[in-house]
Amino acid sequence: MTTSNVTAIEAPLRRLRLLDRFLPVWIGAAMLAGIGLGRLIPTLNQSLNHVQVAGTSLPIAVGLLVMMYPVLAKVRYGEVGIVAADRRLLVSSLILNWLVGPLVMFTLAWIFLTDLPAYRTGLILIGLARCIAMVLIWNDLACGDATAAAVLVAVNSVFQIVAYAGLGYFYLEVLPHWLGLSAANVNVSMWMIARSVLIFLGIPLVAGYVTRRIGERTRGRTWYEGTFLPRIGPLALYGLLFTVVVLFALQGDTITHRPFDVVRIALPLLAYFAVMWSGSFALGMGLRLPYARTATLAFTAAGNNFELAIAVAIGTFGVTSGQALAGVVGPLIEVPALVALVYVAQWAQRRFYTDGRTR
């Protein structure tokens, strides 16, 4: 990646220095605020879920779209072809996301939740839903390659539409039968998956592309990347914090009344994020990818599309099911875990890389 490109990617983060530096504090405050709201207003859960978008609460959908727009407006769409030509990155990402990731989650779910089939099924559904939303903000905070992230997310979206239902059948029915384990039945429509992708990726992607095209055409790239992007940059973190507040408000009652269940679900999730992220980052280093693309490879492999997993769990097993609870706990664990991994990535950059290249 060129110096100018790195500067363009990092410029908004420098303007967000205060937010970025104390991000764990803001995340923690947002979690506590959400739990407090959920406890203080018992009917808040019903109110927030009254209107839904693709099976996701409208406030969460709005938060996700606001969060993703600045990141996708930052992408240099004219350089997508360069990223797509990097076969090491693309092939590694496909293998990690569609072969390694689901298998790791399947294994961890059975190890940690052998006696809790509903939660186990919910975790497997999460493992099959590859990230198309929040991964962009983690990648951005870690100074990953924004264009590469957009390409990998787009590729994952296509695979998600085509492969999710088939993989669900394989991991919940076929593979357990082969291994002599109990199986679960799940029916997932292709339209449910496509709808999630079109809303949570398609809308901000189109908005970001149109914004860059109009901005560069009317005011030039220097103004767009030096003035406009820093102005809209804070929206990404504001959207993230808003989403965290809503998520924890929706589940505040569950967290406080069923803490042991949350812990049981959290343990395999934490193991999953650690294994997938560290293994993917090590692979990127082994392939001699520059830091920005190594970070992108790691975060796109570790993140999951919780909107889709929750929608599938609710649509198949019901809103009060254990599968749905596992789906909801997913992002509650993913947010602090991947925030922590952002700092691990920044440490690894200082420790193992010089000018973006491995030492």
C-alpha positions as CSV (number, residue, x, y, z in Angstrom):
1,M,0.0,0.0,0.0
2,T,1.3,3.4,-0.9
3,T,2.1,6.1,1.7
4,S,-0.6,8.3,0.4
5,N,-3.2,5.5,0.7
6,V,-2.1,4.8,4.3
7,T,-2.4,8.5,5.1
8,A,-5.9,8.7,3.5
9,I,-7.0,5.7,5.6
10,E,-5.6,6.9,8.8
11,A,-6.5,10.6,8.5
12,P,-10.0,10.2,10.0
13,L,-8.7,8.1,12.8
14,R,-6.3,10.9,13.8
15,R,-9.2,13.3,14.0
16,L,-11.0,10.7,16.2
17,R,-8.0,10.5,18.5
18,L,-10.0,11.0,21.7
19,L,-12.7,8.5,20.7
20,D,-10.1,6.0,19.5
21,R,-7.8,6.3,22.5
22,F,-10.6,5.7,25.0
23,L,-12.7,3.4,22.9
24,P,-12.9,0.6,25.5
25,V,-14.2,3.1,28.0
26,W,-16.9,4.3,25.7
27,I,-17.8,0.7,24.8
28,G,-18.0,-0.2,28.5
29,A,-20.1,2.9,29.2
30,A,-22.4,2.0,26.3
31,M,-22.9,-1.6,27.6
32,L,-23.7,-0.3,31.1
33,A,-26.0,2.3,29.7
34,G,-27.9,-0.3,27.7
35,I,-28.3,-2.7,30.6
36,G,-29.4,0.1,32.8
37,L,-32.0,1.3,30.2
38,G,-33.3,-2.3,29.8
39,R,-33.7,-2.6,33.6
40,L,-35.2,0.8,34.2
41,I,-37.7,0.5,31.4
42,P,-39.1,-3.0,31.3
43,T,-41.2,-2.4,28.2
44,L,-38.2,-1.1,26.2
45,N,-37.5,-4.5,24.7
46,Q,-40.9,-4.6,23.1
47,S,-40.8,-1.0,22.0
48,L,-37.4,-1.4,20.3
49,N,-38.4,-4.6,18.6
50,H,-41.8,-3.2,17.5
51,V,-40.5,-2.3,14.0
52,Q,-37.9,-4.6,12.4
53,V,-35.8,-4.6,9.3
54,A,-34.8,-8.0,7.9
55,G,-35.6,-9.5,11.3
56,T,-33.4,-7.0,13.1
57,S,-34.7,-4.2,15.4
58,L,-35.0,-0.9,13.5
59,P,-32.7,1.0,15.9
60,I,-30.0,-1.6,15.5
61,A,-30.5,-1.5,11.7
62,V,-30.1,2.3,11.8
63,G,-27.0,2.1,14.0
64,L,-25.4,-0.5,11.7
65,L,-26.1,1.6,8.5
66,V,-24.8,4.8,10.1
67,M,-21.7,2.9,11.4
68,M,-20.9,1.4,8.0
69,Y,-21.5,4.4,5.7
70,P,-18.3,6.4,6.6
71,V,-16.1,3.3,6.2
72,L,-17.5,2.5,2.8
73,A,-17.3,6.1,1.7
74,K,-13.6,5.8,2.5
75,V,-13.0,3.0,0.0
76,R,-11.1,3.8,-3.2
77,Y,-13.4,2.0,-5.6
78,G,-11.1,2.5,-8.5
79,E,-8.5,0.3,-6.8
80,V,-10.8,-2.7,-6.3
81,G,-9.3,-4.5,-9.3
82,I,-5.9,-4.3,-7.7
83,V,-7.1,-6.0,-4.5
84,A,-9.1,-8.6,-6.5
85,A,-6.0,-9.5,-8.3
86,D,-4.3,-10.5,-5.0
87,R,-5.0,-14.2,-5.1
88,R,-3.1,-14.9,-1.8
89,L,-5.5,-12.6,0.0
90,L,-8.7,-13.8,-1.7
91,V,-8.0,-17.5,-1.6
92,S,-6.9,-17.3,2.1
93,S,-10.0,-15.4,3.0
94,L,-12.3,-17.9,1.3
95,I,-10.7,-20.9,3.0
96,L,-10.7,-19.2,6.4
97,N,-14.3,-18.0,6.1
98,W,-16.0,-21.0,4.5
99,L,-13.9,-24.0,5.5
100,V,-12.0,-23.2,8.7
101,G,-14.4,-20.8,10.5
102,P,-17.6,-22.9,10.4
103,L,-15.6,-26.0,11.4
104,V,-13.9,-24.2,14.3
105,M,-17.3,-23.0,15.6
106,F,-18.8,-26.4,15.2
107,T,-16.0,-28.0,17.2
108,L,-16.1,-25.4,20.0
109,A,-19.9,-25.5,20.2
110,W,-19.8,-29.3,20.8
111,I,-16.8,-29.1,23.2
112,F,-18.3,-26.4,25.4
113,L,-22.1,-27.0,25.0
114,T,-22.5,-30.7,24.7
115,D,-25.4,-30.7,27.2
116,L,-27.1,-27.6,25.8
117,P,-28.3,-28.4,22.2
118,A,-30.3,-25.2,21.7
119,Y,-27.3,-22.9,22.5
120,R,-25.0,-25.2,20.5
121,T,-27.2,-24.9,17.4
122,G,-27.3,-21.1,17.9
123,L,-23.5,-20.9,17.9
124,I,-23.2,-23.0,14.8
125,L,-25.6,-20.7,13.0
126,I,-23.3,-17.8,14.0
127,G,-20.3,-19.6,12.7
128,L,-21.9,-20.0,9.3
129,A,-22.8,-16.3,9.0
130,R,-19.7,-14.6,7.8
131,C,-19.3,-10.9,8.7
132,I,-20.6,-8.3,6.3
133,A,-21.2,-5.4,8.7
134,M,-19.2,-4.6,11.9
135,V,-16.0,-6.1,10.5
136,L,-15.6,-2.9,8.5
137,I,-15.4,-0.8,11.7
138,W,-12.9,-3.1,13.4
139,N,-10.8,-3.2,10.3
140,D,-10.9,0.6,10.1
141,L,-9.9,1.1,13.7
142,A,-7.0,-1.3,13.2
143,C,-5.9,0.7,10.1
144,G,-6.5,-2.2,7.8
145,D,-6.9,-2.0,4.1
146,A,-10.4,-0.4,3.6
147,T,-10.6,-1.4,-0.1
148,A,-9.5,-5.0,0.6
149,A,-12.1,-5.2,3.4
150,A,-14.8,-4.0,1.0
151,V,-13.8,-6.6,-1.6
152,L,-13.7,-9.5,0.9
153,V,-17.0,-8.5,2.4
154,A,-18.6,-8.4,-1.0
155,V,-17.2,-11.8,-1.9
156,N,-18.4,-13.2,1.5
157,S,-21.9,-11.8,0.8
158,V,-22.1,-13.7,-2.5
159,F,-21.0,-16.9,-0.9
160,Q,-23.4,-16.3,2.0
161,I,-26.4,-16.1,-0.3
162,V,-25.3,-19.2,-2.2
163,A,-23.9,-21.4,0.6
164,Y,-25.5,-20.6,4.0
165,A,-28.5,-22.9,3.7
166,G,-26.5,-25.8,2.4
167,L,-23.8,-25.4,5.1
168,G,-26.5,-25.2,7.7
169,Y,-27.9,-28.5,6.6
170,F,-24.4,-30.0,6.5
171,Y,-23.2,-28.8,10.0
172,L,-26.6,-29.3,11.8
173,E,-27.7,-32.6,10.2
174,V,-25.1,-34.4,8.0
175,L,-21.9,-34.0,9.9
176,P,-23.4,-34.8,13.4
177,H,-25.0,-37.9,11.8
178,W,-21.6,-39.0,10.4
179,L,-20.0,-38.4,13.9
180,G,-22.8,-40.2,15.7
181,L,-24.0,-37.0,17.4
182,S,-27.5,-35.6,17.7
183,A,-28.7,-33.6,14.8
184,A,-30.9,-30.5,14.4
185,N,-33.1,-29.4,11.6
186,V,-33.1,-25.9,10.2
187,N,-34.7,-24.5,7.1
188,V,-33.3,-21.2,5.7
189,S,-34.6,-19.5,2.7
190,M,-32.2,-17.9,0.2
191,W,-34.3,-14.8,0.2
192,M,-33.8,-14.3,4.0
193,I,-30.1,-14.3,3.5
194,A,-30.1,-12.1,0.4
195,R,-32.4,-9.6,2.1
196,S,-29.9,-9.3,5.0
197,V,-27.0,-8.8,2.6
198,L,-28.9,-6.2,0.4
199,I,-29.9,-4.1,3.4
200,F,-26.9,-4.2,5.7
201,L,-24.2,-4.2,3.0
202,G,-26.0,-2.9,-0.2
203,I,-27.4,0.3,1.2
204,P,-24.2,1.7,2.8
205,L,-22.1,0.4,-0.1
206,V,-24.2,2.2,-2.7
207,A,-24.2,5.4,-0.5
208,G,-20.5,5.2,0.0
209,Y,-19.8,4.7,-3.7
210,V,-22.1,7.5,-4.8
211,T,-20.7,9.9,-2.2
212,R,-17.1,9.3,-3.4
213,R,-18.0,9.6,-7.0
214,I,-19.9,12.9,-6.5
215,G,-17.4,14.3,-4.0
216,E,-14.3,13.6,-6.2
217,R,-16.1,14.8,-9.3
218,T,-17.2,18.1,-7.8
219,R,-14.4,19.0,-5.4
220,G,-11.5,16.6,-6.1
221,R,-9.9,13.8,-4.3
222,T,-7.7,16.0,-2.1
223,W,-10.8,17.8,-0.6
224,Y,-12.8,14.5,-0.4
225,E,-10.1,12.6,1.6
226,G,-8.6,15.5,3.5
227,T,-11.8,17.4,4.4
228,F,-15.0,15.5,3.8
229,L,-13.9,12.1,5.2
230,P,-12.6,13.5,8.5
231,R,-16.0,15.3,8.9
232,I,-18.1,12.2,8.5
233,G,-15.6,9.8,10.2
234,P,-17.0,10.2,13.7
235,L,-20.3,8.8,12.5
236,A,-18.8,5.4,12.4
237,L,-18.0,5.3,16.1
238,Y,-21.2,7.1,17.1
239,G,-23.1,4.5,15.2
240,L,-21.2,1.7,16.9
241,L,-21.8,3.1,20.4
242,F,-25.5,3.6,19.6
243,T,-25.8,0.0,18.4
244,V,-24.1,-1.3,21.5
245,V,-26.5,0.6,23.8
246,V,-29.5,-0.8,21.9
247,L,-28.1,-4.3,21.9
248,F,-27.5,-4.4,25.6
249,A,-30.8,-2.6,26.3
250,L,-32.7,-5.3,24.4
251,Q,-31.0,-8.1,26.4
252,G,-30.4,-6.3,29.7
253,D,-33.0,-8.5,31.4
254,T,-31.5,-11.7,30.0
255,I,-28.0,-10.7,31.0
256,T,-29.0,-10.0,34.6
257,H,-31.4,-12.9,35.1
258,R,-29.5,-15.6,33.2
259,P,-25.9,-14.7,33.7
260,F,-24.7,-18.3,33.9
261,D,-26.2,-19.1,30.5
262,V,-24.6,-16.0,29.0
263,V,-21.2,-17.2,30.4
264,R,-21.7,-20.7,29.0
265,I,-22.3,-19.2,25.5
266,A,-19.5,-16.6,25.9
267,L,-16.7,-19.2,26.5
268,P,-16.8,-20.9,23.1
269,L,-17.3,-17.5,21.4
270,L,-14.2,-16.0,23.1
271,A,-12.2,-19.1,22.1
272,Y,-13.5,-18.8,18.5
273,F,-12.5,-15.1,18.2
274,A,-9.0,-15.8,19.6
275,V,-8.4,-18.9,17.4
276,M,-9.7,-17.4,14.2
277,W,-8.1,-14.0,14.6
278,S,-4.7,-15.2,15.7
279,G,-4.5,-18.0,13.2
280,S,-5.5,-15.7,10.3
281,F,-3.1,-13.0,11.4
282,A,-0.3,-15.5,11.6
283,L,-1.3,-16.8,8.1
284,G,-1.1,-13.3,6.7
285,M,2.3,-12.8,8.2
286,G,3.4,-16.2,6.7
287,L,2.2,-15.1,3.3
288,R,4.2,-11.9,3.7
289,L,1.1,-9.7,3.2
290,P,1.6,-6.1,4.3
291,Y,0.2,-5.2,7.7
292,A,-3.0,-3.5,6.4
293,R,-4.0,-6.6,4.4
294,T,-3.0,-9.0,7.2
295,A,-5.2,-7.1,9.6
296,T,-8.1,-7.2,7.1
297,L,-7.7,-10.9,6.6
298,A,-7.7,-11.5,10.4
299,F,-10.8,-9.3,11.1
300,T,-12.8,-10.6,8.2
301,A,-12.1,-14.2,9.3
302,A,-13.0,-13.6,12.9
303,G,-16.2,-11.5,12.6
304,N,-19.7,-12.9,12.1
305,N,-22.9,-11.6,10.6
306,F,-25.0,-11.6,13.8
307,E,-28.0,-9.9,12.1
308,L,-28.4,-12.9,9.8
309,A,-27.8,-15.5,12.6
310,I,-30.4,-13.9,14.8
311,A,-32.9,-13.6,12.0
312,V,-32.4,-17.3,11.1
313,A,-32.6,-18.4,14.8
314,I,-35.8,-16.4,15.4
315,G,-37.4,-17.4,12.1
316,T,-36.7,-21.1,12.6
317,F,-36.9,-21.7,16.4
318,G,-38.8,-18.7,17.8
319,V,-37.9,-15.5,19.5
320,T,-37.8,-17.1,23.0
321,S,-35.7,-20.1,21.9
322,G,-32.2,-20.9,23.2
323,Q,-31.0,-20.7,19.6
324,A,-32.2,-17.1,19.5
325,L,-30.5,-16.3,22.8
326,A,-27.2,-17.7,21.6
327,G,-27.5,-15.5,18.5
328,V,-28.1,-12.4,20.6
329,V,-25.3,-13.1,23.0
330,G,-23.0,-13.4,19.9
331,P,-22.6,-9.6,19.3
332,L,-22.6,-8.9,23.0
333,I,-19.3,-10.9,23.2
334,E,-18.0,-10.0,19.8
335,V,-18.0,-6.2,20.4
336,P,-15.6,-6.2,23.4
337,A,-13.6,-9.1,22.0
338,L,-12.8,-7.5,18.7
339,V,-12.2,-4.1,20.2
340,A,-9.5,-5.8,22.3
341,L,-8.2,-7.4,19.1
342,V,-7.9,-4.0,17.5
343,Y,-5.3,-3.1,20.1
344,V,-3.6,-6.5,19.7
345,A,-3.4,-5.7,16.0
346,Q,-1.9,-2.3,16.7
347,W,0.7,-3.9,19.0
348,A,1.5,-6.5,16.4
349,Q,2.1,-3.8,13.8
350,R,4.6,-2.1,16.0
351,R,6.3,-5.3,17.0
352,F,6.5,-7.2,13.7
353,Y,6.2,-4.7,10.9
354,T,8.3,-1.9,9.4
355,D,6.6,0.5,7.0
356,G,3.7,-1.9,6.7
357,R,6.0,-4.9,5.7
358,T,7.1,-7.8,8.0
359,R,10.5,-7.4,9.4
